[in-house]
């Protein structure tokens, strides 16, 4: 009989658990035999005392094996995980781009979390696109065309989902071992052989400073390797939103424009770097050679073709690759925020922009809320750019006047200004890739 009280006390007093105890605990929690109040006490003990190397490994494996696990047979699969940001449409482009570079990508994605958007929500904007594939269809598609993106099924690592919900209401989300086991267990259950992590850092990310982002990146790489998975992490800037558009349809629009050789440079550069990382952990090529290959495939239109093939394979309308404005739902009402005097933009606070888009209806205020896929904002002036009095800074697409009124204070307070012609040189020279681990 599993003794949960002793288990909690051991962690409370800084002791270590055996592999067997951890497996029993996770099984008992998943089945409901361990009640939430005892699991919560243990989570808080871990928050303070941590989990040592072997414990963390066993806990992660136990979470991964708590439900269905995917397997791709002889295919070597690479997956990518972003810790989440504002305007982070990277997955939409990266998955087909990496596939054109010869990487087999089976990407499991989630809905938006907090003030950050989710890939599954964005893909829902493409008419007909099936965001939840059966495991057979998922693996068959990867085998046939090299890539697929699917929402997490509730059967994958179900104990992780149960722990996550409990952490969310017990103040135990920001614990390094709990974050790492949560992320890596889902990747392991998803059947990939190698992972690339995009650890976002800055005001629009969960990790606001470089030190904590680097700690997380190192911990993710070392846990993955301990579990036999090749892995690499890039630490990327999320002080201001990525690209110009934030929303769901609007981010698909921007992803297509980058795939067509237009669109913002920051999105293009991040995607190329992450694709370079995926190529380099999957082949003999170096990171730099991987980036060069990815740049070529993005610029010669191969990645756009692969995006179209993925959309068709998942039942979506591939006209989104040619005439996205006529295919995607885009809100008809617009509101513009303009400069009240001549100025230079010193900073655009990504978190406030994310919170604003959520209030427009582009994200969920509570679990299960429906999303308005058509709303979004376009940032016309970013850090370091000058604006004349009356010039537009931000364009808002919205559907509901009351929601716009709720969102406006977030957008209006997102900007910090300096005097006109006082260039914020250090921000003009934005560094996108802040670090590389592994
Ligand atoms: N994302 C996850 O999947 N898990 C965490 O614990 C934090 C961020």
Boltz pocket constraint, residues with backbone or C-beta under 6 A from the ligand:
constraints:
  - pocket:
      binder: B
      contacts: [[A, 83], [A, 173], [A, 178], [A, 179], [A, 180], [A, 182], [A, 183]]
      max_distance: 6.0
